[in-house]
Amino acid sequence: MKSTTFTVRVDTGVKKRLERLAKSTGRTRSFLAAEAINEYLEINEMAGSRHQARNRFARSRRGDSS
């Protein structure tokens, strides 16, 4: 898998929690952050798709073509 780097600003407490979790799991902060972002995107993309489908259904019931 091809990857890239970008910067994210977080509270100091969040960074410390991430460091503790990385140490206790033997993973890197980068790995854990990437996993968290991927999970967040999957959850929210699915929710967005359901929301769009509901809107299309509601428009079709009203007879809207837009």
Secondary structure as UniProt FT lines:
FT   HELIX           12..25
FT   HELIX           29..62
//
